[in-house]
Structure formats: C-alpha cells, structure tokens
Amino acid sequence: MPVHITAQTTPNPNAMKFTVDRPVSPGGSRTFNSAAEAAADPLAAKLFTISGVKMVFFLNDFVTVSKEAGGDWGTITPSVEKALQEHFI
C-alpha cells in the first residue's frame, strides 16, 4: 500500500515536518541529534545518511527533520520523502 506523506514548513526555517499516514513513533517521542545516536533506529539512521540533516524528531504520525545551516530543502525534502516511503513499504 502506498505511503502518503505531507511535507510542511515550520516556524523554524531550518526544520520541516513530514506527516505520514501511519504511526511513526506510537509510544512517545524520540529525538536523534547525530548519526551515532540514530544508529540503532533503522529509520533515523537512514535519514542521517541524507546530506544536510542535523536532527530528527519522531512523534505519533510525523517526523521533523532539522537541517544544517547550509542545507537545501530542495534536495533534502525529496530524499526524506523517499526514505520514508522505502521504510514503510
């Protein structure tokens, strides 16, 4: 079944919210501030392979990704959406 993802801007220009049509983190929030912290979580680890990703936050049915100051949403957003699609297939 295809995964429906909606990307939304946030008040923080360095953060983007990705709402998914299924649970991402049903037991509470999880925050990862580095690839090392994310190593044990397959989705978070995959998101940290995207150039420019600085932090990942999971809660309920969404993921918030923060980018490094020089990161470009034009390249990060489609990569995050692809990672989410692949993870939930």
N, CA, C and O of each residue as an XYZ file, in Angstrom:
356
protein
N       0.845     -1.179      0.000
C       0.000      0.000      0.000
C       0.893      1.246      0.000
O       1.811      1.331      0.815
N       0.654      2.194     -0.875
C       1.470      3.408     -0.926
C       1.394      4.199      0.377
O       0.383      4.184      1.079
N       2.475      4.879      0.673
C       2.554      5.715      1.870
C       2.271      7.153      1.459
O       2.873      7.662      0.513
N       1.358      7.808      2.166
C       1.062      9.210      1.882
C       1.838     10.071      2.869
O       1.719      9.901      4.083
N       2.633     10.995      2.340
C       3.472     11.876      3.149
C       3.159     13.319      2.776
O       3.067     13.658      1.596
N       2.998     14.163      3.786
C       2.773     15.586      3.569
C       3.912     16.351      4.226
O       4.121     16.242      5.435
N       4.648     17.123      3.436
C       5.725     17.959      3.961
C       5.163     19.336      4.267
O       4.438     19.914      3.457
N       5.504     19.866      5.452
C       5.019     21.174      5.868
C       6.169     21.995      6.433
O       7.030     21.470      7.139
N       6.178     23.277      6.118
C       7.151     24.153      6.742
C       6.780     24.351      8.203
O       5.651     24.078      8.609
N       7.723     24.821      8.978
C       7.505     25.125     10.393
C       7.949     26.571     10.621
O       8.548     27.178      9.734
N       7.665     27.123     11.792
C       8.156     28.472     12.073
C       9.689     28.571     12.024
O      10.243     29.647     11.799
N      10.351     27.450     12.236
C      11.812     27.404     12.161
C      12.205     27.111     10.713
O      11.876     26.037     10.209
N      12.892     28.020     10.029
C      13.242     27.778      8.621
C      14.222     26.616      8.424
O      14.422     26.153      7.301
N      14.828     26.150      9.511
C      15.757     25.022      9.412
C      15.101     23.697      9.787
O      15.792     22.693      9.957
N      13.776     23.684      9.917
C      13.054     22.450     10.260
C      11.857     22.269      9.328
O      11.195     23.234      8.947
N      11.598     21.021      8.974
C      10.458     20.670      8.123
C       9.754     19.480      8.781
O      10.395     18.553      9.277
N       8.420     19.531      8.770
C       7.602     18.468      9.353
C       7.063     17.588      8.228
O       6.536     18.087      7.234
N       7.202     16.273      8.397
C       6.712     15.296      7.429
C       5.673     14.421      8.124
O       6.014     13.590      8.966
N       4.405     14.613      7.766
C       3.325     13.826      8.356
C       3.105     12.595      7.479
O       3.032     12.691      6.253
N       3.002     11.446      8.128
C       2.874     10.158      7.445
C       1.507      9.571      7.785
O       0.996      9.799      8.882
N       0.912      8.825      6.868
C      -0.433      8.281      7.084
C      -0.441      7.000      7.917
O      -1.369      6.197      7.824
N       0.583      6.818      8.717
C       0.658      5.673      9.627
C       1.549      6.035     10.813
O       2.272      7.030     10.757
N       1.507      5.252     11.874
C       2.315      5.591     13.054
C       3.821      5.563     12.752
O       4.332      4.642     12.115
N       4.493      6.582     13.222
C       5.951      6.659     13.110
C       6.574      6.323     14.457
O       7.556      5.585     14.533
N       5.995      6.868     15.512
C       6.505      6.648     16.865
C       5.330      6.570     17.832
O       5.073      7.519     18.573
N       4.611      5.442     17.830
C       3.384      5.354     18.614
C       3.564      5.374     20.134
O       2.588      5.623     20.841
N       4.736      5.130     20.659
C       4.886      5.060     22.111
C       5.386      6.340     22.745
O       5.649      6.355     23.948
N       5.528      7.404     21.995
C       6.060      8.650     22.527
C       7.103      9.214     21.585
O       7.369      8.654     20.521
N       7.679     10.310     21.983
C       8.628     10.979     21.103
C      10.023     10.366     21.202
O      10.398      9.768     22.211
N      10.769     10.539     20.123
C      12.180     10.132     20.080
C      12.934     11.220     19.329
O      12.480     11.697     18.288
N      14.080     11.607     19.860
C      14.913     12.631     19.240
C      16.304     12.074     19.018
O      16.861     11.402     19.886
N      16.862     12.356     17.850
C      18.207     11.925     17.494
C      18.981     13.161     17.027
O      18.574     13.839     16.085
N      20.092     13.440     17.692
C      20.886     14.621     17.372
C      22.128     14.323     16.553
O      22.883     15.234     16.214
N      22.343     13.063     16.236
C      23.513     12.696     15.436
C      23.297     11.312     14.835
O      22.427     10.558     15.269
N      24.098     10.998     13.838
C      24.038      9.671     13.229
C      24.395      8.607     14.262
O      23.835      7.512     14.235
N      25.313      8.911     15.165
C      25.695      7.940     16.200
C      24.509      7.626     17.113
O      24.287      6.465     17.455
N      23.751      8.639     17.508
C      22.562      8.414     18.343
C      21.506      7.620     17.591
O      20.752      6.861     18.200
N      21.445      7.784     16.286
C      20.405      7.153     15.463
C      20.775      5.750     15.004
O      19.948      5.075     14.390
N      21.967      5.297     15.279
C      22.469      4.039     14.722
C      21.564      2.834     14.996
O      21.462      1.947     14.149
N      20.917      2.783     16.142
C      20.081      1.629     16.488
C      18.663      1.714     15.938
O      17.902      0.753     16.055
N      18.299      2.829     15.349
C      16.958      3.006     14.804
C      17.047      3.050     13.279
O      17.624      3.990     12.733
N      16.494      2.066     12.583
C      16.669      1.996     11.125
C      16.205      3.239     10.361
O      16.896      3.686      9.446
N      15.050      3.802     10.719
C      14.561      4.979     10.001
C      15.433      6.196     10.293
O      15.838      6.904      9.372
N      15.719      6.439     11.553
C      16.554      7.592     11.906
C      17.935      7.469     11.265
O      18.473      8.451     10.754
N      18.502      6.277     11.293
C      19.822      6.075     10.685
C      19.779      6.387      9.190
O      20.700      7.002      8.652
N      18.713      5.964      8.527
C      18.574      6.232      7.089
C      18.461      7.730      6.825
O      19.043      8.234      5.864
N      17.720      8.442      7.665
C      17.560      9.882      7.476
C      18.889     10.614      7.655
O      19.143     11.612      6.980
N      19.727     10.131      8.548
C      21.029     10.773      8.754
C      22.009     10.515      7.617
O      23.072     11.133      7.577
N      21.680      9.625      6.699
C      22.556      9.448      5.531
C      22.318     10.545      4.496
O      23.079     10.668      3.535
N      21.271     11.339      4.686
C      20.945     12.433      3.769
C      21.817     13.634      4.110
O      21.844     14.094      5.252
N      22.513     14.123      3.129
C      23.409     15.262      3.326
C      22.634     16.489      3.812
O      21.629     16.874      3.215
N      23.106     17.090      4.886
C      22.478     18.294      5.428
C      21.569     18.057      6.611
O      21.169     19.018      7.269
N      21.221     16.790      6.914
C      20.341     16.501      8.049
C      21.133     16.648      9.349
O      22.213     16.080      9.511
N      20.560     17.431     10.274
C      21.231     17.726     11.541
C      20.548     17.046     12.738
O      21.222     16.621     13.677
N      19.212     16.943     12.706
C      18.456     16.377     13.814
C      17.171     15.763     13.285
O      16.611     16.224     12.291
N      16.708     14.708     13.968
C      15.472     14.025     13.587
C      14.629     13.835     14.849
O      15.136     13.401     15.884
N      13.338     14.165     14.754
C      12.406     14.038     15.868
C      11.190     13.262     15.390
O      10.591     13.608     14.372
N      10.821     12.211     16.119
C       9.646     11.390     15.790
C       8.592     11.578     16.873
O       8.916     11.612     18.060
N       7.333     11.701     16.465
C       6.220     11.700     17.406
C       4.962     11.300     16.660
O       4.661     11.836     15.593
N       4.240     10.367     17.221
C       2.979      9.891     16.652
C       3.102      9.593     15.158
O       3.738      8.611     14.775
N       2.498     10.433     14.309
C       2.475     10.166     12.867
C       3.333     11.157     12.073
O       3.094     11.368     10.884
N       4.322     11.761     12.723
C       5.154     12.688     11.960
C       6.626     12.618     12.346
O       7.001     12.126     13.411
N       7.434     13.129     11.438
C       8.875     13.250     11.614
C       9.224     14.709     11.355
O       8.809     15.278     10.345
N       9.972     15.308     12.247
C      10.512     16.635     11.993
C      12.004     16.472     11.740
O      12.722     15.862     12.532
N      12.450     17.023     10.632
C      13.860     16.971     10.258
C      14.401     18.388     10.320
O      13.819     19.312      9.753
N      15.515     18.550     11.011
C      16.207     19.842     11.031
C      17.448     19.718     10.162
O      18.126     18.691     10.151
N      17.723     20.790      9.436
C      18.868     20.776      8.528
C      19.985     21.660      9.056
O      19.764     22.552      9.875
N      21.173     21.397      8.575
C      22.305     22.254      8.882
C      22.080     23.598      8.197
O      21.318     23.682      7.235
N      22.728     24.632      8.679
C      22.522     25.985      8.159
C      22.694     26.065      6.644
O      21.949     26.796      5.991
N      23.637     25.348      6.069
C      23.858     25.413      4.627
C      23.042     24.418      3.827
O      23.154     24.370      2.602
N      22.221     23.622      4.502
C      21.431     22.603      3.807
C      20.360     23.211      2.921
O      19.902     24.328      3.162
N      19.962     22.470      1.896
C      18.982     22.943      0.919
C      17.742     22.053      0.956
O      17.814     20.861      0.658
N      16.604     22.643      1.326
C      15.359     21.873      1.376
C      15.002     21.300      0.011
O      14.331     20.271     -0.068
N      15.437     21.944     -1.057
C      15.146     21.458     -2.405
C      15.711     20.077     -2.671
O      15.152     19.328     -3.473
N      16.801     19.725     -2.019
C      17.369     18.383     -2.175
C      17.064     17.490     -0.974
O      16.927     16.276     -1.122
N      16.957     18.088      0.215
C      16.700     17.279      1.415
C      15.277     16.721      1.414
O      15.084     15.540      1.703
N      14.273     17.551      1.094
C      12.872     17.128      1.171
C      12.579     15.883      0.335
O      12.004     14.937      0.873
N      12.941     15.827     -0.950
C      12.643     14.608     -1.700
C      13.396     13.390     -1.173
O      12.903     12.266     -1.270
N      14.574     13.606     -0.622
C      15.338     12.480     -0.060
C      14.674     11.945      1.206
O      14.634     10.734      1.422
N      14.155     12.839      2.038
C      13.432     12.421      3.246
C      12.160     11.672      2.847
O      11.860     10.617      3.407
N      11.417     12.208      1.889
C      10.189     11.538      1.442
C      10.494     10.150      0.890
O       9.753      9.205      1.156
N      11.569     10.017      0.129
C      11.957      8.712     -0.413
C      12.329      7.748      0.718
O      11.928      6.585      0.692
N      13.086      8.219      1.702
C      13.462      7.368      2.833
C      12.240      6.900      3.607
O      12.170      5.743      4.022
N      11.278      7.793      3.803
C      10.050      7.411      4.489
C       9.263      6.396      3.686
O       8.778      5.410      4.241
N       9.126      6.624      2.375
C       8.423      5.670      1.507
C       9.062      4.284      1.614
O       8.371      3.287      1.823
N      10.374      4.233      1.470
C      11.085      2.941      1.498
C      10.950      2.261      2.846
O      10.829      1.038      2.911
N      10.968      3.029      3.917
C      10.886      2.456      5.265
C       9.532      1.804      5.519
O       9.459      0.741      6.135
N       8.463      2.434      5.048
C       7.114      1.955      5.359
C       6.525      1.013      4.319
O       5.385      0.574      4.472
N       7.257      0.696      3.282
C       6.739     -0.232      2.263
C       6.862     -1.653      2.770
O       6.485     -2.593      2.070
